[in-house]
Structure formats: C-alpha cells, structure tokens
Amino acid sequence: MSASSAIPRGLALLRDPLLNKGIAFSLAERDALGLRGLLPPHVMTLEQQADRFMKNLRGLSGDLDKFVALNALRDRNETLFLRVVCDNIDEIQPLIYTPTVGLACQKFGDIWQRPRGLYISAGDRGHIAEVLANWPHAARLIVVTDGERILGLGDLGASGMGIPVGKLSLYAACAGVHPALCLPVMLDVGTNNPDLLKDKNYIGLRQNRLRGGEYDDFLEEFMSAAQQAFPGVLIQFEDFANHNAFRLLHRYREQACVFNDDIQGTAAVALAGVFSALRVTGGKLNDQKLLFLGAGEAATGIADLVVAAMVAQGASETDARRRIWLMDSRGLVVWARNDLAEHKLGYAHDHPPVGDFLSAIRELRPTAIIGVSAVGGTFTPEVLKTMAELNDRPIVFALSNPTSKAECSAEEAYRHTGGTALFACGSPYDPVTFDSRIFVPRQGNNSYIFPGVGLGAIASGATRITDEMFMAAARTLADLVTDADRAQGSLYPALPRIREVSCRIAVEVAKVAYQRGVSTGRQPDDVLERVRSQMFEPVYHSYLPA
C-alpha cells in the first residue's frame, strides 16, 4: 500500500484502528506520513508488540478487566488485536466471547468506552437508510441483534451489542474475514428489563420493547435498507428471542442472504459432535435417540438438522422425528399438552405427559442428551448415572452458556458416568483427570461453524444460505477431528486449528453455493485457492511506495 491520499496522515492515521501500527511504524513511514515526533523513536515489530501486550494482559486479575483491555487494544490497533487473538486463541477466545462476553454485556454501560458498529433505534424509524449511510466501509457481513435473548441471560437491550462485536471479532480472527467488511448492528427497540430501565449507566432507549406490527415494520425497514446500502451483504441474526427468531428466519431466508446462528450454527456444531461421537461408538445416526433439555431455538435447530441428516442416510422424515424428543420447562413435548408453541409441534409425540427429565430418560432410554436449557445444574448426578446405566458410551452435551448456565460441568459428566461419557460443552473447561486418565473436553462452540460459513458465502458470492451448507459444515468439522483427539475425549479439533477448520468449511459451503446455483459467480477451478485469497492475515504492510 502506498503513502497516497488514501492513507491519512499524522494523528488521523494513529487514530484509525484499521491502519494504525503504533510504535511499529518504520522511521521512513514516519517521515512520509507526518508521524515524526508523534511516536517515541524506538521501532518495535508486530511480534514484540504482541508479546508486550500479552504480558500486561496476564498481569490483570479479572476476566472483565482483560475484556476491557482487549477492547481498548482493538479500538486503537485492529491488526495487533487480531494477531494477539490468532496466536493465543485458547486463552483469548473465552475473554472476547463466551463466557466473559456475557458478564461484559451485563456490565456494558459501566465499561463502555468507545462506540463500535451502528446503533439503530426505534427513534430512527423512517431514517434507517440514512443511519446506514453513516457507516464508512462497504460491509459484506452484518451481525445484528435486538438484545432480547443474550446467551442464557435474557433481555439485555442495547447492552447486547457485545455479542455482535464479539462474533465479528471471531469472524476476523478465526476465518480471516477482513474487519473492514464487518458491521455489528444493535437494533434498539427498547427493553423490558426493569433493572436496565432504572440503571443510570444503561446506554439504550428507556422504553419498553416495540411489539407486533411496529416491530415488524422496523425490521422490514432495516432489512430493506441494509440490502440497498450493501448489495449482497450476508446478515446473521443473533440472540433474538424465540418468538421472533424463527419467524424472522422463515420470513427472510428466501429473500436475502441470512441465517440465524442460534438456530443453524448451533445445529451444525452439535451435529458435528454427534458424528464425532458415533465414530467412537461405531453406532449409526439413524439408530440414535436424542432427548433435548430445552425446546427453543437451539433445540429445534439441532433437531431439524439431525432429522435432515437421518433422511440423507435413508430414514423417512417421520421415522427420524420419532427419534427426537424435546423437554421444556413444563415437561416432555407431547400431543396431550395444549400449550405448545408452533416451533415445537413438529416434535410433539403421542406419549403420556412426563414432568421431569430423569423420568423422561428412564422411559425413553435415549442414547444422547443435549442440554440447551440455559438452566445450570440440570444434568444431575442421577441423570448422568442413569445415562451410563443405559448406554456403554452415553453422549452428553451440556451446551448452555455462560458457565453458570451449563447443565453440568466436564468433571461432573466424567465422574458420574465412570469416565464413559462422550462429552461436549458450551463453555470452556480445563482437562479433567479421572481414574488415572486425562480427558480434554472441548466446546461445542459455534465459532467452529459460523466463521467458515460466512467466509464461504463471501468467497462464493452466495445469495442465500441453505440448510445443505450447514450440513456440509457439520460433516467437514467432524472429519477434522483426529483419532488422537477422540482418544482423549475431544469431539472437536483443537482450537488453534480454527483457521484451517474455517477454511475447509468455507470451501465446502462455497461448493454448495456454486453447485446449487445460489452464487453470483461460476465455480473456479480451485475453490480452495479462491477461499484462501479472501482470508485476511493480521500482519503489517508497508505504506511506502513499492
């Protein structure tokens, strides 16, 4: 990149996080770009800057303090931030995303420093196109939330902006989507959280949420304006409440390039974990019986993709659905109940009501239990022991996050099943030693899936995101789990391989887009090379003429 008019000079350059290199600007660049005297004379490398930052970060005592420090780094030097994340992904991901991001959202008004992304409020109705025009970059990827169901924490209103920001950090770090292409959006339609409404530091609208036609009209204006402002943009719905998530996905999935990560991304990563577990047991997918604790977006999303996978392996849809059971706060989802929401009806069974999870396990004898309830501790010792009595290798996925909402810990899963559980978690856990064996649990984290899906969509110019793409992503992720991973109890690849994982998933997603005619271009001879060419590497480039 040359030192041309496209590159700001002096303080303006130092204040642009996408271009700033801080003390790493060479002496020649300082002379050419009006930086001499604005920086101390010593020149550091990117690696030296990263080492210094990590030393300081590790000296902080609390995870929230570390979250704030990482945010501050990103606000001043995006390349250095992403270098730090990429080189220390095991350590940093839990700080910039689950579980720490949940606490950060709860404390968002207290720790807020600088705006990032766009806040589009109910007061902007009729002017959303003008708000989007204020964004200085050509966005290819939007992560948008209305803050009503943040992780398992509920309605956090505008404080939920931490989720789109965190997701897009992972897109950039895990899949190399250039940060200039990423736009986090908070649709602030109010909040029904009384604590926020009286919190003097709350940053959002002080009003109850828009509902009904007003809400739908607001979303329609946003969707239309976003597609006009950024033609072909991929829009990821994030942390919308159940009553909006399903219908918004259904409404827009054939009109725009959209997906809902809580429904489809969670489904793909869970299905990949099931595929991986079955390579240990030797079982067939169509012979499994899955019991979900939880019947919301995540549960029905996973169930739908599992059914599709069973059908792909020769089952009828009716037979596949017979093998999927849901349990919500009122008991097993059965036809005898008259309180079932529409998204649950496809998994209602002709079975007597069952009010508690342990009884459901004893009656149904599932091979797998999948926790997406956001209720901590619900996989009790009795639940886990019963699963081990029924199965030589019970599949136990405690996927709720943050950690306080996990159905059980890794240590509990292994201890109460005698070390037989095939375990995946939604929050990170340290290795567990049980009966002289070391187990290494890994998160069934959506960051294994959504960055690659987004990268594949961008690389192929996809106009739609399809269920087939998520099926391809799940199979690819499972294929990347090694025998050594499974031998230590890991159902997912090691996180430091995440850019490789995202690249491989992106290739398969792009192939689906090309082959199904939902791409703006023709399939290139080398799809892998096409994907790699789209991946941003967090390294410094010279701003001097070549």
C-alpha positions as CSV (number, residue, x, y, z in Angstrom):
1,M,0.0,0.0,0.0
2,S,1.5,3.3,-1.0
3,A,1.6,6.5,1.0
4,S,-1.0,8.2,-1.1
5,S,-4.1,10.3,-0.3
6,A,-5.9,7.1,0.6
7,I,-3.8,6.9,3.8
8,P,-4.5,9.5,6.4
9,R,-1.5,11.4,7.9
10,G,-0.3,12.3,11.4
11,L,-2.7,11.9,14.3
12,A,-5.6,10.9,12.0
13,L,-3.6,7.8,11.0
14,L,-2.7,6.9,14.6
15,R,-6.4,7.2,15.5
16,D,-7.6,4.8,12.7
17,P,-7.6,1.3,14.2
18,L,-7.7,-0.3,10.8
19,L,-4.5,1.4,9.7
20,N,-2.6,2.2,12.9
21,K,0.6,0.3,13.6
22,G,1.6,2.3,16.7
23,I,5.2,2.2,17.6
24,A,5.8,-0.3,14.7
25,F,5.7,2.4,12.0
26,S,9.2,2.5,10.4
27,L,11.3,5.6,10.5
28,A,10.7,6.0,6.8
29,E,7.0,5.7,7.2
30,R,7.0,8.3,10.0
31,D,8.8,10.8,7.7
32,A,6.4,10.1,4.8
33,L,3.2,10.2,6.8
34,G,3.8,13.1,9.2
35,L,4.4,10.9,12.2
36,R,7.9,12.0,13.3
37,G,7.7,13.3,16.8
38,L,4.2,11.8,17.4
39,L,5.8,8.5,18.4
40,P,8.8,7.6,20.6
41,P,11.9,6.9,18.5
42,H,12.1,3.2,19.1
43,V,10.6,0.9,16.4
44,M,9.0,-2.4,17.5
45,T,7.9,-5.4,15.5
46,L,4.4,-6.7,15.5
47,E,5.6,-9.7,17.4
48,Q,7.3,-7.5,20.1
49,Q,4.1,-5.5,20.4
50,A,2.0,-8.7,20.9
51,D,4.4,-10.1,23.5
52,R,4.3,-6.9,25.4
53,F,0.5,-6.8,25.3
54,M,0.1,-10.4,26.5
55,K,2.5,-9.8,29.4
56,N,0.4,-6.9,30.5
57,L,-2.9,-8.8,29.9
58,R,-1.7,-11.7,32.0
59,G,-0.9,-9.3,34.8
60,L,-4.6,-8.3,35.1
61,S,-6.5,-10.2,37.8
62,G,-10.1,-10.4,36.5
63,D,-11.6,-11.6,33.2
64,L,-13.7,-8.4,32.8
65,D,-10.6,-6.3,33.2
66,K,-9.0,-8.4,30.5
67,F,-12.1,-7.9,28.3
68,V,-11.8,-4.2,28.7
69,A,-8.1,-4.2,27.9
70,L,-8.7,-6.3,24.7
71,N,-11.4,-3.9,23.6
72,A,-9.1,-0.9,24.1
73,L,-6.5,-2.6,22.0
74,R,-8.9,-3.3,19.2
75,D,-10.0,0.4,19.3
76,R,-6.5,1.6,18.6
77,N,-4.9,-1.2,16.5
78,E,-7.1,-3.8,14.9
79,T,-4.2,-5.7,13.3
80,L,-2.3,-6.1,16.6
81,F,-5.6,-7.2,18.3
82,L,-6.2,-9.9,15.7
83,R,-2.6,-11.1,15.9
84,V,-3.0,-11.5,19.6
85,V,-6.2,-13.4,19.2
86,C,-4.9,-15.7,16.5
87,D,-1.7,-16.5,18.3
88,N,-3.4,-17.1,21.7
89,I,-6.8,-18.3,20.7
90,D,-7.3,-20.8,23.5
91,E,-6.6,-18.1,26.0
92,I,-8.3,-15.1,24.3
93,Q,-11.5,-16.6,22.9
94,P,-13.1,-17.1,26.3
95,L,-12.3,-13.5,27.1
96,I,-13.7,-11.9,23.9
97,Y,-16.6,-14.3,23.6
98,T,-18.2,-16.9,25.9
99,P,-18.2,-17.0,28.8
100,T,-16.8,-13.5,29.5
101,V,-18.9,-11.6,27.0
102,G,-22.0,-12.5,29.0
103,L,-20.6,-10.6,32.0
104,A,-19.4,-7.8,29.8
105,C,-22.9,-7.4,28.4
106,Q,-24.4,-7.3,31.9
107,K,-21.8,-4.6,32.8
108,F,-21.9,-2.9,29.3
109,G,-23.0,0.5,30.5
110,D,-20.3,0.5,33.2
111,I,-17.4,-0.5,31.0
112,W,-18.5,1.3,27.7
113,Q,-15.6,3.3,26.2
114,R,-16.0,3.9,22.5
115,P,-18.8,3.2,20.0
116,R,-18.3,0.3,17.7
117,G,-20.7,-0.6,14.9
118,L,-24.1,1.0,14.4
119,Y,-26.9,1.6,17.0
120,I,-30.2,1.8,15.1
121,S,-33.0,2.7,17.5
122,A,-36.8,2.8,17.3
123,G,-36.4,6.6,17.1
124,D,-34.7,6.1,13.7
125,R,-37.8,4.7,12.0
126,G,-38.2,6.2,8.6
127,H,-34.4,7.1,8.6
128,I,-32.6,3.8,8.8
129,A,-31.1,4.2,5.3
130,E,-29.6,7.5,6.5
131,V,-28.1,5.8,9.6
132,L,-26.6,3.0,7.5
133,A,-25.1,5.6,5.1
134,N,-23.0,6.9,8.1
135,W,-21.0,3.7,8.1
136,P,-17.7,4.4,6.3
137,H,-17.0,1.0,4.9
138,A,-18.6,-1.4,2.3
139,A,-19.9,-4.0,4.6
140,R,-20.1,-7.6,3.4
141,L,-21.2,-9.1,6.7
142,I,-23.6,-7.8,9.3
143,V,-24.2,-9.5,12.7
144,V,-27.4,-8.0,14.1
145,T,-29.3,-8.4,17.4
146,D,-32.1,-6.8,19.2
147,G,-30.7,-7.8,22.6
148,E,-33.8,-9.7,23.8
149,R,-32.2,-13.1,24.5
150,I,-28.5,-12.6,25.2
151,L,-26.9,-16.0,25.7
152,G,-28.8,-17.5,28.7
153,L,-29.1,-14.1,30.4
154,G,-32.3,-12.8,28.8
155,D,-33.2,-9.3,27.8
156,L,-30.2,-7.0,28.0
157,G,-31.4,-4.4,25.5
158,A,-28.7,-2.3,23.9
159,S,-26.1,-3.8,26.2
160,G,-26.3,-6.9,24.0
161,M,-24.1,-5.1,21.5
162,G,-21.2,-7.0,22.9
163,I,-22.5,-10.1,21.1
164,P,-22.3,-8.8,17.5
165,V,-19.0,-7.2,18.3
166,G,-17.6,-10.4,19.7
167,K,-19.0,-12.6,16.9
168,L,-17.3,-10.4,14.3
169,S,-14.0,-10.5,16.1
170,L,-14.2,-14.2,15.7
171,Y,-15.1,-13.9,12.0
172,A,-11.9,-11.9,11.5
173,A,-9.6,-14.0,13.7
174,C,-11.0,-17.5,13.0
175,A,-11.8,-17.1,9.3
176,G,-9.8,-14.1,8.1
177,V,-12.8,-12.0,7.1
178,H,-11.3,-8.5,6.8
179,P,-12.5,-6.4,9.7
180,A,-13.4,-3.5,7.4
181,L,-16.1,-5.8,5.9
182,C,-17.7,-6.5,9.2
183,L,-20.5,-4.4,10.7
184,P,-22.1,-5.1,14.1
185,V,-25.6,-3.7,14.5
186,M,-27.8,-3.2,17.5
187,L,-31.5,-2.8,16.8
188,D,-32.5,-0.9,19.9
189,V,-36.3,-1.4,20.1
190,G,-36.3,-0.8,23.9
191,T,-36.1,-3.3,26.8
192,N,-38.5,-5.0,29.2
193,N,-35.8,-5.4,31.7
194,P,-36.8,-3.2,34.7
195,D,-33.3,-3.2,36.1
196,L,-31.9,-1.7,32.9
197,L,-34.7,0.9,32.7
198,K,-33.7,2.3,36.0
199,D,-29.9,1.9,35.6
200,K,-28.3,5.3,35.3
201,N,-25.5,3.9,33.1
202,Y,-27.7,2.0,30.7
203,I,-26.9,3.1,27.1
204,G,-30.1,2.2,25.3
205,L,-33.6,3.6,24.9
206,R,-35.6,4.0,28.2
207,Q,-38.8,2.4,26.9
208,N,-40.5,-1.0,26.7
209,R,-39.9,-3.0,23.6
210,L,-41.7,-2.5,20.3
211,R,-44.1,-5.4,19.6
212,G,-46.4,-6.5,16.9
213,G,-46.7,-4.5,13.7
214,E,-44.4,-1.7,14.8
215,Y,-41.6,-4.2,15.4
216,D,-42.1,-6.0,12.1
217,D,-42.2,-2.7,10.2
218,F,-38.9,-1.7,11.9
219,L,-37.2,-4.9,11.0
220,E,-38.5,-4.7,7.4
221,E,-37.1,-1.2,7.1
222,F,-33.8,-2.4,8.4
223,M,-33.6,-5.4,6.1
224,S,-34.5,-3.4,3.0
225,A,-32.2,-0.6,3.8
226,A,-29.3,-2.9,4.6
227,Q,-29.6,-4.7,1.3
228,Q,-29.7,-1.4,-0.6
229,A,-26.8,0.1,1.3
230,F,-24.6,-3.1,1.0
231,P,-25.8,-5.2,-2.0
232,G,-25.2,-8.9,-1.4
233,V,-24.5,-8.4,2.3
234,L,-24.7,-11.5,4.5
235,I,-26.9,-10.8,7.6
236,Q,-26.5,-13.0,10.6
237,F,-29.4,-12.8,13.1
238,E,-28.1,-13.2,16.7
239,D,-29.7,-13.6,20.1
240,F,-33.3,-12.8,19.1
241,A,-36.0,-14.2,21.4
242,N,-37.7,-17.4,20.3
243,H,-41.0,-15.7,19.3
244,N,-39.1,-13.6,16.8
245,A,-36.1,-15.8,15.8
246,F,-38.0,-18.5,14.0
247,R,-40.4,-16.3,12.1
248,L,-37.7,-13.8,11.1
249,L,-35.5,-16.6,9.7
250,H,-38.5,-18.1,7.9
251,R,-39.6,-14.7,6.5
252,Y,-36.2,-13.6,5.1
253,R,-34.2,-16.7,4.3
254,E,-35.6,-16.8,0.7
255,Q,-35.4,-13.0,0.3
256,A,-31.8,-12.3,1.4
257,C,-28.5,-13.9,2.3
258,V,-29.3,-14.6,6.0
259,F,-29.0,-17.1,8.7
260,N,-29.6,-17.4,12.5
261,D,-26.6,-18.7,14.3
262,D,-28.5,-19.7,17.4
263,I,-30.7,-22.0,15.3
264,Q,-28.5,-23.1,12.4
265,G,-24.9,-22.6,13.7
266,T,-25.7,-24.3,17.0
267,A,-27.3,-27.1,15.0
268,A,-24.3,-27.7,12.8
269,V,-21.8,-27.7,15.6
270,A,-24.0,-30.1,17.7
271,L,-24.5,-32.4,14.7
272,A,-20.7,-32.4,14.1
273,G,-20.3,-33.5,17.7
274,V,-22.8,-36.3,17.3
275,F,-21.0,-37.5,14.1
276,S,-17.7,-37.4,16.0
277,A,-19.1,-39.3,19.0
278,L,-20.5,-42.0,16.7
279,R,-17.0,-42.6,15.3
280,V,-16.1,-43.7,18.9
281,T,-19.2,-45.8,19.5
282,G,-19.4,-47.2,16.0
283,G,-23.2,-46.5,16.0
284,K,-25.3,-45.3,13.2
285,L,-27.1,-41.9,13.3
286,N,-30.4,-43.5,12.3
287,D,-30.3,-45.8,15.4
288,Q,-29.8,-43.0,17.9
289,K,-32.5,-41.5,20.2
290,L,-31.9,-37.9,21.2
291,L,-33.5,-36.2,24.2
292,F,-33.2,-32.4,24.4
293,L,-33.4,-30.5,27.7
294,G,-34.8,-27.2,26.2
295,A,-37.1,-26.7,23.3
296,G,-36.2,-23.3,22.0
297,E,-34.1,-22.0,19.1
298,A,-31.1,-24.2,19.7
299,A,-33.0,-27.4,20.4
300,T,-35.3,-27.2,17.4
301,G,-32.5,-26.0,15.2
302,I,-30.3,-29.0,16.2
303,A,-33.3,-31.4,15.9
304,D,-34.2,-30.1,12.4
305,L,-30.6,-30.7,11.1
306,V,-30.3,-34.1,12.8
307,V,-33.6,-35.1,11.0
308,A,-32.2,-33.8,7.7
309,A,-29.0,-35.9,8.3
310,M,-31.1,-39.0,9.1
311,V,-33.1,-38.5,6.0
312,A,-29.9,-38.2,4.0
313,Q,-28.9,-41.5,5.4
314,G,-32.1,-43.2,4.3
315,A,-34.6,-42.7,7.0
316,S,-38.1,-41.3,6.3
317,E,-38.7,-37.9,7.9
318,T,-41.5,-39.4,10.1
319,D,-39.1,-42.1,11.4
320,A,-36.4,-39.5,12.0
321,R,-38.7,-37.3,14.0
322,R,-39.7,-40.3,16.1
323,R,-36.2,-40.4,17.4
324,I,-36.1,-36.8,18.6
325,W,-37.7,-35.8,21.9
326,L,-37.8,-32.3,23.5
327,M,-38.4,-31.3,27.1
328,D,-39.2,-27.8,28.1
329,S,-39.9,-26.2,31.5
330,R,-43.4,-27.8,31.6
331,G,-42.3,-31.3,30.7
332,L,-42.0,-33.6,27.7
333,V,-43.3,-32.1,24.5
334,V,-46.3,-34.4,23.8
335,W,-49.6,-34.0,21.9
336,A,-51.6,-34.2,25.2
337,R,-50.4,-30.7,26.1
338,N,-52.3,-27.7,24.8
339,D,-49.6,-25.1,25.4
340,L,-47.1,-25.9,22.6
341,A,-45.6,-23.1,20.6
342,E,-45.6,-23.6,16.8
343,H,-41.9,-24.4,16.6
344,K,-42.4,-27.4,19.0
345,L,-45.3,-29.0,17.2
346,G,-43.1,-31.0,14.7
347,Y,-41.5,-32.8,17.7
348,A,-44.7,-33.5,19.7
349,H,-45.2,-37.2,20.3
350,D,-48.2,-39.3,21.2
351,H,-47.0,-40.2,24.7
352,P,-48.3,-39.6,28.2
353,P,-47.1,-36.4,29.8
354,V,-43.8,-36.6,31.7
355,G,-42.9,-33.8,34.1
356,D,-39.2,-34.3,35.0
357,F,-36.1,-35.0,33.0
358,L,-34.9,-38.1,34.9
359,S,-38.2,-39.8,34.4
360,A,-38.1,-39.0,30.7
361,I,-34.7,-40.6,30.5
362,R,-35.9,-43.7,32.2
363,E,-38.9,-44.0,30.0
364,L,-37.4,-43.1,26.6
365,R,-33.9,-44.6,27.1
366,P,-32.1,-42.1,24.9
367,T,-28.5,-42.6,23.6
368,A,-27.8,-38.9,23.8
369,I,-28.9,-36.0,26.0
370,I,-28.4,-32.5,24.7
371,G,-28.7,-29.6,27.1
372,V,-29.8,-26.3,25.7
373,S,-31.9,-25.1,28.5
374,A,-29.8,-22.3,30.0
375,V,-30.6,-23.7,33.4
376,G,-27.5,-24.6,35.4
377,G,-27.0,-28.0,37.1
378,T,-30.0,-29.8,35.4
379,F,-27.8,-32.7,34.4
380,T,-27.8,-34.0,37.9
381,P,-25.7,-36.9,39.2
382,E,-28.8,-39.1,38.9
383,V,-29.3,-38.1,35.3
384,L,-25.7,-38.8,34.4
385,K,-25.6,-42.1,36.3
386,T,-28.8,-43.3,34.6
387,M,-27.4,-42.4,31.1
388,A,-24.4,-44.5,31.9
389,E,-26.5,-47.4,33.1
390,L,-28.5,-47.3,29.8
391,N,-25.5,-46.8,27.4
392,D,-21.9,-48.1,27.3
393,R,-20.9,-44.7,26.0
394,P,-23.6,-42.1,26.7
395,I,-23.5,-38.9,24.6
396,V,-23.8,-35.9,27.0
397,F,-23.8,-32.4,25.5
398,A,-24.1,-29.6,28.1
399,L,-24.2,-26.7,25.6
400,S,-25.7,-23.8,27.5
401,N,-23.5,-20.9,28.3
402,P,-22.1,-18.9,30.0
403,T,-20.6,-21.4,32.6
404,S,-23.2,-20.5,35.2
405,K,-25.9,-21.8,32.9
406,A,-24.2,-25.1,32.0
407,E,-26.3,-28.2,32.6
408,C,-23.2,-29.9,34.1
409,S,-19.5,-29.4,34.2
410,A,-17.0,-31.6,32.5
411,E,-15.8,-33.0,35.7
412,E,-19.3,-33.9,36.7
413,A,-20.0,-35.6,33.4
414,Y,-17.0,-37.8,33.6
415,R,-17.2,-38.6,37.3
416,H,-20.9,-39.6,37.4
417,T,-20.6,-41.7,34.2
418,G,-17.5,-43.5,35.3
419,G,-15.5,-41.8,32.6
420,T,-17.7,-43.2,29.8
421,A,-19.4,-40.0,28.7
422,L,-18.8,-38.6,25.2
423,F,-19.0,-35.0,26.4
424,A,-19.2,-31.6,24.7
425,C,-19.8,-28.3,26.4
426,G,-20.9,-24.8,25.6
427,S,-18.4,-23.1,27.9
428,P,-14.7,-23.9,28.3
429,Y,-13.5,-26.4,30.9
430,D,-10.0,-27.4,31.8
431,P,-8.8,-31.0,31.3
432,V,-10.2,-33.5,33.8
433,T,-8.3,-36.3,35.4
434,F,-10.5,-39.3,36.3
435,D,-9.4,-42.8,37.1
436,S,-5.8,-42.1,36.0
437,R,-7.0,-40.9,32.6
438,I,-6.8,-37.3,31.4
439,F,-9.9,-36.1,29.5
440,V,-9.7,-33.0,27.3
441,P,-13.3,-31.7,26.8
442,R,-13.8,-29.2,24.0
443,Q,-16.5,-26.7,23.5
444,G,-19.3,-27.3,21.0
445,N,-18.8,-23.7,20.2
446,N,-20.5,-22.1,17.2
447,S,-17.1,-20.4,16.4
448,Y,-16.2,-23.7,14.7
449,I,-19.1,-23.2,12.3
450,F,-20.2,-19.6,11.6
451,P,-16.9,-18.1,10.6
452,G,-16.4,-20.7,7.9
453,V,-20.0,-20.4,6.7
454,G,-19.6,-16.7,6.4
455,L,-16.3,-16.9,4.7
456,G,-17.6,-19.4,2.2
457,A,-20.6,-17.2,1.5
458,I,-18.5,-14.2,0.9
459,A,-15.9,-16.1,-1.3
460,S,-18.6,-17.6,-3.5
461,G,-20.9,-14.5,-3.6
462,A,-23.7,-16.6,-2.2
463,T,-27.2,-15.1,-2.5
464,R,-28.8,-17.5,0.0
465,I,-27.6,-19.6,3.0
466,T,-29.1,-23.1,2.9
467,D,-29.5,-26.0,5.3
468,E,-27.3,-28.0,2.9
469,M,-24.5,-25.6,3.7
470,F,-24.8,-26.2,7.4
471,M,-24.9,-30.0,6.8
472,A,-21.7,-29.7,4.8
473,A,-20.1,-27.6,7.6
474,A,-21.1,-30.2,10.2
475,R,-19.6,-33.1,8.2
476,T,-16.4,-31.2,7.5
477,L,-15.9,-30.3,11.1
478,A,-16.4,-33.9,12.2
479,D,-13.9,-35.0,9.5
480,L,-11.3,-32.8,11.0
481,V,-11.4,-34.5,14.4
482,T,-8.4,-36.8,14.6
483,D,-8.1,-40.2,16.3
484,A,-5.8,-38.6,18.8
485,D,-8.5,-36.0,19.6
486,R,-11.1,-38.7,20.2
487,A,-8.7,-40.8,22.3
488,Q,-8.5,-38.0,24.8
489,G,-12.3,-37.4,24.8
490,S,-12.3,-34.5,22.4
491,L,-15.1,-34.4,20.0
492,Y,-13.9,-31.3,18.2
493,P,-10.5,-30.2,16.8
494,A,-8.1,-28.2,18.9
495,L,-9.0,-24.5,18.8
496,P,-5.6,-23.4,17.5
497,R,-6.6,-25.2,14.2
498,I,-9.6,-22.9,13.9
499,R,-8.4,-21.0,10.8
500,E,-7.7,-24.3,9.0
501,V,-11.2,-25.5,10.1
502,S,-12.9,-22.4,8.9
503,C,-11.1,-22.5,5.6
504,R,-12.1,-26.1,5.0
505,I,-15.7,-25.4,5.9
506,A,-15.7,-22.3,3.7
507,V,-14.6,-24.4,0.7
508,E,-17.5,-26.9,1.2
509,V,-20.0,-24.1,1.8
510,A,-18.8,-22.3,-1.4
511,K,-19.1,-25.6,-3.4
512,V,-22.7,-25.9,-2.3
513,A,-23.4,-22.3,-3.3
514,Y,-21.9,-22.9,-6.8
515,Q,-23.5,-26.3,-7.4
516,R,-27.0,-25.2,-6.3
517,G,-27.0,-22.0,-8.3
518,V,-27.1,-19.6,-5.3
519,S,-23.9,-17.9,-6.2
520,T,-23.3,-14.8,-8.2
521,G,-20.3,-16.3,-10.0
522,R,-19.1,-19.5,-11.6
523,Q,-17.2,-22.1,-9.7
524,P,-13.5,-21.6,-10.1
525,D,-11.1,-24.4,-10.9
526,D,-9.6,-24.2,-7.4
527,V,-12.2,-23.3,-4.8
528,L,-9.6,-23.7,-2.0
529,E,-7.4,-21.0,-3.6
530,R,-10.4,-18.8,-4.0
531,V,-11.2,-19.1,-0.3
532,R,-7.7,-18.5,0.8
533,S,-7.4,-15.4,-1.3
534,Q,-10.3,-13.9,0.7
535,M,-8.6,-14.5,4.1
536,F,-7.1,-11.5,5.9
537,E,-3.8,-12.1,7.6
538,P,-3.1,-9.9,10.6
539,V,0.3,-8.6,9.6
540,Y,1.7,-5.2,9.0
541,H,2.2,-3.9,5.4
542,S,4.4,-1.0,4.4
543,Y,2.6,2.2,3.5
544,L,5.5,3.4,1.4
545,P,5.7,3.2,-2.4
546,A,7.0,-0.1,-3.7
